[in-house]
């Protein structure tokens, strides 16, 4: 059913039957929350992932084209390295031997994919899922460079912080060759899982009719289920949930959510597009100023994005506005005059800059996320000059991301889904 896009058919049939019995209907109250779903695959570290991708590809090719494998592949050491699942035997404990094994996995993977994409190989071999999983794993974890002797060698990718070429964001990174949609994710400080996230909506009316309708099952009725990658934030599922409920004719009048789902735009959009009132708490400000309850948090600052002016609670305005990149994130550094900040008692309560900031004894500076500024003769996106601190704190960046995890390739270049292209090293999705 999933292969033909019919994964929601069973739920649609069930909801049609429930609606016919008056157990679900438009209006009323619904609540939505998410839960984690663990993928049915083994957890692999980066080294195990590289080796298992090569082994899985060899297994798939041997089953699909044994004659081609016998004629084309004849590489010494492969039988020993890939005779069993990589996670079934103990990896070397020495860092030197582990690095050597990682390079061997990369070299074997490049050789295998290059053979599959060679002109003499059947084109249909490229369409095998295991071949595409190996190709994407190589793009995400390895690079080929030229050494001092002008030889092409395989090098493992490392993070920018380690002086490497950069690693892909977690939302793109494969975790298993057997489930290319599963992703590692975390929620809070104590929940980590490899898999997916499921958003469950259910009725929660306490009217006599609703209680009587649910009496036969003893359970609230689920008008909607949505499954996403584990890395997708809850807020990105809010509008798709409303669209699915609208398609089924089961939109609630009140929708109860936790603080991970809403935003100011979604609160307004749900009312305007679907007539839904979102009943929810908003995310708290987690800045150091807000946690310490000293100094000025973002709610105390008003920003005029069009004129690039920032006003502090004491009515003083900034003296400079400098776009920059801080720790891989686009930001704007705002500087105030030292003559205004030093005599200010309120400013002295502000916490010191973080270790990544450059402090100055004569001025105080703050960083804000940037917003694409409109042309001088055009109105701002909201239709008026914004001085709302809440809107300023959510202002999106109009520049391409320069996250450390996306170094070496633009974020859009990391293969998000498995695709078949003529060149094995194409980064198109």
Steps between C-alpha positions, in 0.01 A plus 500: 500500500784737582667434164185621322430795732205330669632500856209718620229302323424278800468802729272675250269195488493481880422870539223481240337222701542692828357817346197304381434396860548853630814409692714763323384826347595856417538741791553419862839450660803305391849461641822407322830377636803322357673180599821339380503192278815288498608367160528123462874516433814458705670811635830554319783743563670676206759227450244220515269695270770532233589132509141379507407718200777335295401153620129556433580623149715192430220275626241673282720485188585135561130414520394717204790438259727216617661469158594867492651480849708196405634663183556856622579491872821340607648699785732348757388519863131547426406145598651548844360849564147433382435134579264591789303799624737770621329529838538126566875513567718716721650806335865591567559696819806681368420840348763441232347169395149645509609787275665250264180291490292811433721589202473143373120516517504828308739373232295181457180700475639733232630202303167321521285798399739593218472146364119514514497833313759388242381501135533121474268437798121457462326830568235338715759413766512869594137489602556245777420665837820364655710660224334837556539470878873433455536794260336740743702366794823566310396856414412569864804337663794505257687721255766419241805726513844515339794443734851645482601231249217598263310181582124491550422371848180449696462714810234479766297815561537672836319794656608857441591534866755223445640672193320266260278545196175506697225246559139513379223615734339225704173535308676376183739243646430133433496276806451160335522354149181305570279799587608813317227716657593436864684779681665552838322756719488622858225641718607661822811378678411135548320379184699396193369274227555389143182498298195720457252724677124439503247778561173362639183711506200384702165633607471631855145637525333460838146573381231235572475409128875452469518291816214282381658458156831386650336269752505209258879509466605657828765696309520844332466476123810572285396732214856536371847340506813646340847342494807711429876464517624507857681829436192695387396755769144474630423850372550384140227240543230740624382628162514154328288363787237770441507437124445126555212567740345743250526239223315252719242757612598460866639840593454582871385831640772486766834327457704429814878479449817512703752782460698326224224540240399869485654821374352845458448434128328166566272648766376761254505270196296225668226748581499667158534187281312237700304685769688312773593646837837363613497450876867475591791644692775676307866404524685682773800720432809287569759777469750552782336833586155345532624204705697722736220759515758777479583744223287532189347196331357517148157614617658820639646608165305655211639478148421705191628266228443745215709777654742264678430662832484328837363671811584384851253532793668828596417650159859493368566400140780296348801659333582214258336204327737233364390174328738213574527126561540372856584134557361417158170688543404825326464782752501876534724669756343814645724746685394774741704802601713468810382843608147359521581159652759577768290741710191276467412309817269268308778412254729394784259219581555348157702175508847504345545400135552131430845360437444524127432874508755780481433740786588867503539723805355800319185350353250220543405275213220253440440244227174438318394257230481686167195577292500573128452875475248630242597748233476865616189568293327173586297433815636245749359145485247570774356802318636748756820586681551239769613601845369189668768323698319169467500526121864605499602195697345274238624688196624243247826530315496578132853369451602142424593302807867481582474248778824318584325174425440610142857600416646375176157482337195720522230353722280444197777288350489227763298209361175496699339215312635212301505584130646352184723718284754418232795634698547308826629812675221738401361687801158561348208378701 
